[in-house]
């Protein structure tokens, strides 16, 4: 209907203008002019009919829609005639917009979008960790918060459903789900009082565990299973979208609060506390209350606690806490992809400047036909936005792949990370980027093109040069591209060098040709120490009989496996005080052959032997750093340590080299003050018992898959109800320990590679355009005696000067901004001179290579043809 009315209006306008022109011709003829002269005079008096039509159309309304359609069709036809330009520009924008869309999906889901709980802005985390007594006291005394607890999670053996399964569960307060205001999908939640001894034998399943282990059977509600040999009744199933405190947690059981068990009540597992602010309570008020409650809690401990324990405790938003560990990394990556987009926009703007220069005659003809400056700008901006829209559409495809890669740099148990996807919000963000970037990179070229010299452009075709102002703007774009590229390449170079330095680190052990197998019986199986000691002695004997196995050992944990068993200890010559309570030591429970198998050097004293058994004198081996810290300038051998609850001291019989137990960078938790090993037969864990779950280590000479399968069959044959993991190479643990770092490095290398490519395209386009603009000048230079090397030097010097300025600006910016990468680096300073020097050389080489092709063409121009063409 609209187009029909528009056509009728156009016909009416044509008839009216024709009638007016004929009347004017008649008036001119009446003055005595010939028909031809009358027509010419009438047309001169009448003016530009095209311009008149445009003015009339402006008064009709809705003409903007028609003109937009015309502009889009014209832009599409132009793009079809220039596929090379469109491909380069669209791919450049797709890389920038796609990376930003993927990173926005992560940031929006993890940092911006509210947590999936009712009134999630009222949920807070109380910083620090607290014993069960602290939870009970805070719940009773708090006036401004409803407080709950949730342990990070631990592994349990789940039996009573067929084959024993190893599952991850969290111990939570009975009000945790009500504080989060998350109802169960099936069954019921925990009820008040189910924290009391004897009433805590219930559990709630995650949706994932319900579907995988129980086959989505509604009859699972009310069923009794066993967790570590403790009967538990299933009372509920959570929704599929619920994951707390991490996405690895598969079930929840209520925490047992028993004030009569002083050791567990005050010294058991310390857990984080969460809370919901009551109506009218602010975050600041909650923080003040936490500090006041801490001052009341600290004196109630039945054993000495540091005066500054949880001294800085406060309340922070729960969302901030859940992303606290990787918030900085996300923002750094977001800034990096924004830089890539800025480089892409600068690159496309530079290409548009070249294209506008080539279209000066076309634009001049449009002006001559009556098009105003705003009309020209609108057409060119429409082309820019359409180009950005194409890039945005391609960018969503790029973003889908980039999102998968970006997820790899974050912990897989990050709550909510599994649901991050390219949704309508991300699509809207990409569309907004298309509009923004379309105007951003299209405005300056459009302004430049719309100010064309009508007469000069028609006479000279594309023109010999653009104005000085726009040339400077284009040169500034290249400088900006190069400087931003330097920033990304320096960041990637620092991370690459960090990885190299880390790869040269001696982890303190030799993982070569060692397989490890995790065996996890219930802890109750080790209630009698002799039972577990006998079981693992038999396991070692059986494993030694496997063909291809040269040596075996057991250990409660192996280096870099992510576990950190620790206990509070008493140390000889270091009495406990309120300011210096019992330190926490990492504890290794190992068999005598452990140190020899992993080639952990013995520095002094002796290793464990088979005679260090259950009934022999208790002994221990400490690490070198522990010996230096607690007995500086003294021999550690002969000193004593023990768990705080033990009555018998353990004599230190040896000192071994430090092992990078927690991570390859050697950054151990601040809470760990030392490390010592115990013979497995004498070992104790935090529960005062010998560790039930251990790793079987085997030194092999070859046939790894076959030996691994045989080891697993052998371990399962000893007790079919005990979960046994798949055997893995110890060398893989080192790779896994740096996987997160490597992912971040590869991301930055990708960003740097893309930015270098875009900068190279920009410099190439600049020099190519300069050659086209200066063809006449180059012809004159050759005609008056300039040789090829001089022309080549002339054209190369232009790009190298701009590249050098960009490098200097980029180096200055990098000296400041790479300091924010310090937390991601290892063994390398944020201003490492060697890295900066290599990047500067790389960027100069890139500029020279990118500009050499067009510079060589300029040096080989035929002066006669170039002068004749002008």
N, C-alpha and C positions, 0 to 999 in steps of 0.2 A: 504493500500500500504506500509506504513512504517513497519507494523508488518511482512508483507510478506518478504520484503527485510531483515529485521532483522533475520528472521528464516533462510533465505538462508545464511546470513553471519555466523550464529551460526553453520550451517552444514559444511560450508567451513572451519571454524576454527577447528571444531572437527576433520575433515579429515586431515587437515594439522598437528595438534598436534599428531594424531595417526601415520601419516607417519613419522614424526620426531622421535617419540618414537621407531618405528619399525627400522628405520635406526640406531639409537643408540644401540638397542638390537643386530642388526647384527654386529656392530663394536665390541661390547663386546664379542659376540660369536666367532668372528674371533681371539680374544685373548686367546681362549681356555676355556672359561667359559661354564658351562652347561646352558641349556635354562633357568632354574629357576634363576640361579645366574646372567645370562646375563640380564634377565628382571629386577631383583632387582637393579643391578648396573646401568642399563639405567634409571630407575626411580629416583635413587639417584642423578645421574648426571644431569638429566633433571630438577629436582626441583619440586616445588609445582605447579601442572598444573592449579589448581584453581586460584592461584595468577597470573599465566601467562595469563590466560583468562581475568582476570580483567584488566591487563595492556593493552592487545590488545583492549579490548572494550573501554578503555579510549581514544584511538586514532580514534575510529570510528566517534565520534560526535553524539549528541542527545541521548547518552546513559543515560544522567542524567534523561531524561524523563522516560525511561524504569525503571531505578533504583528507581525513585520516585514512580512509579506505584507499583513496587515490595515492597517498604517500606510501602506504604499505605495499600496494601493487607495484608502484614504481621502484621501491626499494628492493622488492623481491626480484623484479626483472634485472635490476642492476647487479644483484648478488649472483644471479644465474650467469651473467656475462663475466663475472670475476670470481670464479670458484677458488682460485688459489688464495686470494686475499681473504675470502670468507672462511676458508678452511683454517688458515693460520690464526685469524682473529678468534674464531669460534672455539678452536681447540685451546687457545691460550686462556680464554675466559672460562671454558669448561673446567680446566684444571684448577683455576682459582676459585670459582664458585662452588665446584664440587667438593673441594677440600673444606671450604668454609661451611657448606651445608652439613657435611658429616660431623665436623667439630661442633657446630651449633646443636646437632642432635644430641651429642654427649653432654654439652654444657647445659642445654635446656632441661634434659632429663635428670641430671645429677645435681646441678647447682641452682637452677631457676625454678623448675616445676616443683610445686609443693609435694611433700612426702604423701604417700597414699594412705593417710590416716585422717580421721576427722579432726578439724582444727589443728592441723599439724604445726602451725606457727606457735602453738602453746606448748609444744613438746621441747624439752631441754635435756641436756646431758650434764650430770654433775662431774666435773673433771676430777681425775684421780680414780683409784680403785679402793674398794671397801670390803671388809669382812662381813659375814652374815650379821654379826652384832651391830655393825654400822648401819646396815639396811634396816634392821628392826628399830634401832634408836631413831633414825631419821624419819621412818614412817610414823612413829609415835609422836615425835616432837615437832615435826614440820607443821606450820600453820598456813604456809602459802603454796604448798605443792603436794600432789599425790605421787609418791615415789615407788619405783619398782626396780628390779634388777634383771639382768640378762647376761649370762656368761657367754664368752665368744664362741664356745663350742668345743666338744671333745668327741673322740671316737668311742663307740660302744659295740659290743657284740649283740646282735639281735637274733634270738632263737625262738623256736616255737612256730615257725612259718615255713618249714622245710630246711633248706641248706642255710647254715649260719651266715649272716650278712654283717659286714662291717659298715656301720652307719654313723653319721655325725649328728650329735644332739646338743641342745643348749639347756642348762639348768636355769630356770627363771623363777621369779617370785610369783606367787599365786595370783597377783593382781596385774601381771604384766599386760595381758590382753585387754583388760578393762582400761588400763592407763592409755594404751594405744588406741582404744575404742575400735578394735577390730573383732567382729564377731566370727565365730567358726562357721564353716560351710555346712558341716554335719555334726550331730551330737551336741556336746556342750563344752563350755570353757572350764577352766579351773574354778573351783568354788572357794570362798573364803575359808581359811582353816586347813586347807590341804597342804600347808607347809609344816604341819605338826607331825612328829614321828608317828608312824602307823597309819596316817591318813594321806601320805604322799605317794602311794603306789599307783599313780595314774600317769597317763601320757597323752599327748595330742600329736597327731601325725601331720606332716606337711602333705600337700596335695600330691607332690611328686612321689613321696614314699608310699602313699596310699595306692597310687596307680601302679608303681613298679613292683612292689613287694606284696601287695594285697589284691592286685588285679581289679582295683576300683570296686571292690565288693562292699556294699553298704553294711553287710553283716560283720565287717571288721569292728564296728562300734560295739563295745562291750566285750570284745575278745581279750583274753589275757595272753601276753607274750612275756618273754624274759629278756631283760637288758642286763648284760654282765651277770647273769644268773639271778637277778632280782625280778620277781614277777611284777608286771605292770599291766593295768587294764587300760585299753584304748577308750578314751571318752569323747574324742572329737577329731575332726579333720579340718585343717585351715584351707582357705581359698587358694587357688593356683597362683594368684598374684602376690600372696603374702610371703615375704622373706625377711626375717629379722632374727638375730642381729647381722647375719650374713646370708648370702644366697646358698651357702653350702649346708646350712642347718636343715636337717630332715625331720626332726621331732623336738618336742619340748617336754620337760618334766619339771615338777615343782621343786624348788629348793627346800631342803629340810632345815628348819630353824629349831635347834635344840640347845637352849642355854645351859643345860646340864653337861653337855659335851663341850667343855671349855676350849679344848684344843681345836675342834672343828669350828666352833662358834666364833672364836677370835683369831685363830691362826690358819684356818682352812683356805680354800681358794678365794682370792680377792677378786671381786668382779666390778664392772662399771655399774653405775646407777643412772637411771633415766627418770624423768618426772614430767608431769603435766601441771602447768601453772594453773592455779585456781583463779576464778573470775576476779579481775581487778588487780592481780599481782603482775608486776613488771619483771623483766629479765634482771634489771639491776637489783630489785628487791630480793629476788630469788638468790642472786649471787651473795648478797649480804647475809641472807639466812644460812646459806651453806657454810660460810666462814664461821658464823656463830655456832652452828651445830658441830663443826669440826673442833672448835675449842672445848665443847662439852664432851665430845667423844674421846679425844686423845688421852685425857687422864684416866679413863675407865679401862684401858687395856691392862690385862693381868701381867704383862711383861713389858720391859722398856721399849719405848718407841721413840724415834727421833723427834726432837722438838719441832722440826720444820716439816714433819710428815704431812703431806697434803696441805702444806701451808699456803699455797696459792690456789686452793680449791675454789671453784666458782661454778656458775651455771652458764652454759653456752647453748645456742640453738642446736637441736638434735641434727638437723640437716647439715649444719656446719661441721659437726663432729663426724658424721658419717662419710663426708668427703674430705675431711681434714688432711689425710695423708697424701692425697694426690690432687688436691685443689690447685696447688701451685703448678704442678705439671700440666694440668688441663689448661690453665690460663696461659702458660708459656707456649703450649702447642697452638692454642687459639690465636695468640699474637703472631705465631709463625705463619699460619695459614692466611691470616689477614695481610701479612707482608707479601706472600705469594700473590694474593689477589691484587694488591696495590701495584706490584711489578707487572702483572698481566694487564691491568688498566693502563698503566703508563706505556706499555708496549703497544697496545691497540691504539691508544691516542696518537702515538708516534706514526703508526701505520696510516691512521686517518689523515694526519697532516700530509703525508706523502700522497695519499689518494686525492685529497682536496686540491693539492697543487696540480695534479694531473687533470683535474676536472675544472680548472679555472675557465677554460673557454666555454664549456657547457654551462657553467654557472653564469658567466657573462651574457650568454645568449638568453638565458632565462630572465636575467635582469632587463635585457633589452626588450624582451617581450612583455615587460610590465610586472614581473615578480618583485615584490618588496624584500627588504632585508630580512624581516621577520619570517616571510614565506620561505626564503631560502634556508634560514636557520631551522625552521620547523621540519622541512624535508630532511635535512642532514641529521637532525636529532632523532627523527623517526627511524632513519636508517641505523643510527647508533643503538637505539633501544631495541630494534628488531634483531640486530646483531647480538646484543646482550641476552635477549630472550632465547635465541638459538643456543648461545653458550650456556644459559641457565638450564635449558632442557637437557642438553648433553651433560651438564654438570650434575644433575640428579642421578644419572647413570654412573658417573664417576664417583659421586658421593656414596652410593650404595656399596661400591667396592672399598672406598677409602674408610668407611665406617667400620668395616670388618677389620681392617688393619689397625685403625685407631684403638679399637677395643683391646687389642693385644698388649698395649702398653699399660693397661690398668689391671688391678688384681681381679681374677675371674669371680671371686666371691663378693665383689662390690654390690651392695643391694641395688637392685633396679637396672643393672647393666644389661641383663639378658633381654629386657623389654625395649631397649633403645633401638629405634628403627627410623627409616625415612618416612615420616608421617606427614599429615597435612600441614602441621606447623612448620616442618622443615621445608616443605614445598612452598609455603607462603614466604618463608625467609629467603629462599632462592629467588622467588619472583620479585621480592623487594630488592634483593641485591641486583637483579637484572635491571630494574628501573634506575636504581641509584648509580650503578656502574655505567649504564648507558648514558646518563646525563653527565656523569663524572668525566668519562674519557671522550665524550662527543662534543661537549660544550666548546672547549677551546678551538678544536679544528673547525667547528661550525662558525664560530665568530670570525676566525681567520678567513674562511672561504667566503663568507657573506660580505666581506669588505674588499672584494676584488675590484681592480681597476678595469672598468668596462672597456674603454678604448684599447688600453694596453694589452689586456687579455685576449681580445679578439684579434689584434694584430699579430701577437707573438705566440698564440697557441697556449701552451701550458705556462708560459712565462719563464724568464730566466732565473728568477729568485723570488722568494717570498719576502715579506717585510722583515726588518731586523727584529721587531718585537716578537713575532711568532717564531722566527728562527731561534731566538733565545729561549722561548718557552719549550720548543721541541728539544733543544740541547739540554735544558734543565730536566726534562723528562728522562733523557738518557742518563744523566748524572744521578738522578734519583733511583732509576732502575739498578744501576751499578752499585750504588751505596747500599741499597737494601739487599742486593744479592750478596755483597761482601758480608753483611751481618749474618745472613743465613749460612753462608759457606764457612765463616769462622765458627759459628755454633756447631755445625756438623763436624768440622775439623777437630774442635776441642773434644767432642764426644768420641770421635773415632780414635783420637790419641788416648783418651781415657780407657777405652776398651783395650787398646794395645797394651797400655801399662798394666791394666788389670790381668790381661792374659799372661803377662810375664811374672805375675805374683806367685810366689811359692806358697801353696795352700797349707803347707806343713805336713802333707801326707801324699802318698802316691796312689792314685786311683786306678792305675793301669791294670787291666786284666783281672778286675775284681767284680764279682757279682754280689748283689745284696737282695735278700728276701725277707720281707716283714712277716713275722708270725705273731698272732695276737690272741692268745688265750684269755679267758676272763681272769681278772685279778684275783677272784676268789680261788682259782686253781692254785695260787701261790700262797694261800693262807698258811700252809706249812712250807717253810722255806725249802726243806729237803725235797719236796715234790718237784718244784720247778728246777732246782739245781740238778736233780737226777734226770728230768726230762731233757734238759739242754745238754747235759753230758752225753746222753744217748744220741741226741741229734748230731752232735759234733762227730761222734764215732761213725754214725751212718753216713754223714756227708763226706768224710775222708775216704770212704770206700767207693765213691762215685768216680768213674773213669774220667780222667782229665782234670780232677781237682787236686791241687798240690798242697793246699793249706786251707784251714777254716778257722773261723772265730765267731763269737757272738758279741753284740753290744746293744745297749738299750736305745742308742741313737747313733747315726753315722754323720760325718761332716756334711753340712749344707743340705740336710734333709728337711729343714724348717722347724725341727723340734728343738726345744730348749728346756730340758728337765733341770730343775734347780731346787735347792733346799737351803734353809737358813743354817749356818754353821757357827760353831765356836772355834776360835783360832788361838793357838798358844801364843802368849805374850801380847794378846790384844783383848783385854777384858772389856766386856760390854758396859756401856754407859747409856744414859738417856740421849746423848748426842751421837754416840757410835754404837748402835745396837748390833745384833748379829747380822753379819753380811750374808748376802745370797751368793751361793756358789753354783755354777753349772756342774752337774754330776754325770760322770760316765760310768756305767756298769759294764765291764768288759772281761773277756776271757784272756788267759795269759798270752796267747799268740796274736792278739789284736795289734799291738805296737809293731811287731815284726812284720806282719802281713801288710800293713799300710805304710811301712818304712817311716814311722814317726821316731825321730832320733831320741835316744836316751842320753841325756846330758850328764847326769851323775846318779849314783846309786844303782839300783837294780830294777828289773821289770817284775811283774807278777809271775808266780810259778804255780804249779799244780798243788803245792803244799799250802797255798793261801786259801784254806777252805773254811767251812762254816765254823769249825771248832778251834781254829788256830787264831793267833793274835790278829786283831784287826789292823789292816795296813791301807795305805793310800799312796797315790802318785799325783803330784801337782804339776801344773804347767810352769814354764819358765817365768812368764809375766806374773803369775801368782806368787812365786817364790821371791821375785824382786820386790813386789809390792809389800808383802807382809814381813819378809825377813831380809831387808836390804843389807848387803855386806856381811851376811851370815849364811852358813850352809843350811839349806832347808831340810836336808835329809836328817832324820832324827827328831824333827819337830812334830807337833801333833795337831790334828784337827778332828772334829766330830760333828755330827748333826746335833742340833741344840737339844733334842730330846734323848740323845744317847747318854749313857753313863760311862761307857768305856771310850777312851781316846783312841784314835787311829794314828798309828805311827807312819810318818812319811818315809817311804823307802826309796823313792826315786823322783827325779825331775825330768820331764820330757819337754821337747820343743812345743811351742804354741801351735795350735791347729786353727785354721779359719773355720770355726764350727758353725757360726751363725750365717755369715755371708762372706763372699770372696773379698769384699772390700775391707773386712776386718772391723766393721762397725757393729759392735755388740750392744745390746740394750744397756742403758745406764744403770739399771737395777742390779746387774750382774757384776760382782766385785772380784771374782776369781773362778778358778776351775780346778777340779780334781777328779781322779779316776779311782774306782774301787773294784776289787775282784768281784766278779758277778756273784760268787757264792756268799760274799759278805755285804753286797750292795743294799742300799735302802733308797726309796723314793720319797716323795712328799707325803705319801700315805703310810710311811714307816715300814713298808713291806718291800721285799725284793721285787724289781720290775717284772711283770708277767710278759708284756709284749717286748720282743727283742728282734734284732736284725741278724740274720745268718749271713755271714760274709764268706765268700769262697774265692780263693785265688785259682785261676784257671789258665790253661795253656792254649786252648783253642776250642772250636765247636761250641761257641757260646749258646746258640738257641737250644741245641740238644742238651747241654749241661743244665741250662736254666730250667727246661721242662723236667729233667730228671730230679733236680733239687726240689722242685715244687711237689712232684709226686711223692718223693721221699718224706717231705715235711707233712703232707696231708695224711700219709699212711700212719704216722705216729698218733694222730688224733683227728679223725675226719670232721669233728665238730669245731675245730679251731680254724678261723679264717687265715688264709695264707695268700699274700699278694703275689703278683707276677714278679719273677726275678728281673732285676734291672741292672745295667752296668753302672758302677759307681762313677764312671767318667761322665755319664749323662747328668748326674747331679750338679757337676760343675757347669755344664752348659745351661741347665735350668736355672742355676743361681744367677746367671747373667742374662737370661732371656729377656727380662723386663728392660734392662739397660740396652741390650742389643736392639730391641724393638724401637726404643726411643731414638737410638742412633740412626737406625735405618730410615725412620720417619724424617729426621732432619736432613739426612743425605738425600732423600727423595725431594724434599722441599728445595734444598740447595741445587740439586740437578735441574729441577724444573726452572728455578730462577735463573741459573746460568744460561739455559737454553733460551729463555725469554729475553734475557739481556743481550745475548748474541744476535737474536732475530732483530731486536731493536737497533743495535749498532749497525747491523747489515743494512737494514732499511734506511737508516740515517745516511750512511755513506752512499747507498744506491741513489737516494733522492738527491743528495748533494751533487753527485755526478750528473744526473739528469738536469738539475738546475744550472749547473756551471759548464754545460757542454760548450757553449759559445766561448766562455772564458778560457777553457782548456784548449780549444782550437786555436785561439789567439796566442796562447803561451807557446804551443808547439810551433806555430807559424813563425814566431819571432826567435825561435832557437832553443826552447826548453826540451830536454831529452826525457826519455821514459823514466829513468830513475828519479828525476826531479818531480815529475808528475805523480809518480807512485808515492814518493815521500810526502808531497803536498797533501794528498788525500788521506794517507795513513796518519799523518800528524793530527788531523782534525779529530779522528775517532780516539786516538791515543791520549790526546789532551783531555777530552771529556772523560775517558775511562780513568785517567789518573786523578782527576778532580773527584770523580765518584768514589774511587778507592780511598782517597784521603778522608772524605766525609764518612764513608762506611767504616773505616778503621777507627775514627774518632767515636762514632756511635757505638761500635762494638766494644771499645774499651770501657764504656759505661754500662751498656745493656747486658753484656755477657756475664756480668757479676751475678745476675739473677739465675744463671745456670750453675752456680757453684754447688748447689745441693745435688746436682746430677753428675758432677765430675768426680773423677778419682785420680789422684796423683798428677793432676795437671792444673796449673793456675788458669783463672778466667782470662788472663791477659798473656797467655803463653807466647813469647816472641817468635818461636819457630813456626807455630801455627799461623800467626799473622803474616809472617814473611812468605810462607808457602801460598797462602790465599792471595796475597798481593801479586805474586808471580803468576798464579793461575789466571787471575782476572786480566792482567796485562796480556797474557798469551791469548786468552779468549777474545779480547778486543782486537788484537792483531789479526787473528785467524778470521774473525767475522768480517772485518773490513778489507781484507786482502783481495777478495774476489772482485768487488766493485772498483777498488783502487786499481787493480790490474787492468780492468776494462777501460778505465779512464786513461791509463797510460798508453793504451793501444788504440785510442780514438783516431780516426782519419780526420785531420784538421780541415781538409777541403769539404768533406761531407758535413762536418759539424758547423762550419761557417755558412755553407750554402743552405743548410736546414734552417738557420736563423734568418 
